[in-house]
Amino acid sequence: MEEPLHLPDAPIPPEDGDCCGNGCEVCVHDMYAAELAEYRRLLMEYETRQTMQLQPAPPTEES
């Protein structure tokens, strides 16, 4: 059974003061970029599944 279709939630970008500017190994901007990439992947998956569901079923052969 397929998962129900739902539009993924976009990640919230970091605010101006969220980055401390100390060159952290994993910066809030890095985390946002990763979340954004995952969001885009899920969105593409969602759009593909939406398109597939909207396409008419192929005609069946009647004997």
C-alpha positions in Angstrom: 0.0 0.0 0.0 1.3 3.4 -1.0 1.7 6.2 1.6 -1.0 8.9 1.4 0.0 11.8 -0.7 0.8 15.0 1.1 2.8 18.0 0.2 6.0 18.1 2.2 6.7 21.0 4.5 9.4 23.4 3.4 12.2 23.9 5.8 12.4 27.2 7.7 15.5 29.2 6.7 17.8 30.3 9.5 17.3 33.8 10.7 20.0 36.4 10.5 21.2 35.9 14.1 21.1 32.1 14.0 24.6 31.7 12.7 27.3 32.6 15.2 29.9 33.2 12.5 32.5 31.1 14.3 32.9 28.6 11.4 31.3 25.7 13.1 31.8 22.3 11.6 28.1 22.0 11.0 26.6 25.5 10.6 22.9 26.3 10.7 23.3 27.2 7.0 24.7 23.7 6.3 21.8 22.1 8.1 19.3 24.2 6.2 20.9 23.3 2.9 20.6 19.6 3.8 16.9 20.1 4.8 16.3 22.0 1.6 17.8 19.2 -0.5 15.6 16.6 1.2 12.5 18.8 0.8 13.2 19.2 -2.9 13.6 15.4 -3.2 10.4 14.8 -1.4 8.6 17.5 -3.4 9.8 15.9 -6.7 8.5 12.5 -5.4 5.2 14.0 -4.5 4.8 15.7 -7.9 5.7 12.5 -9.7 3.1 10.5 -7.7 0.5 13.2 -8.2 1.1 13.1 -12.0 0.9 9.3 -12.0 -2.4 9.3 -10.2 -3.9 11.9 -12.6 -3.1 9.9 -15.7 -5.9 7.7 -17.0 -5.6 4.0 -16.7 -4.6 2.3 -19.9 -7.5 0.7 -21.8 -8.1 -3.0 -21.2 -8.3 -5.5 -24.0 -11.7 -7.1 -24.3 -11.9 -10.5 -25.8 
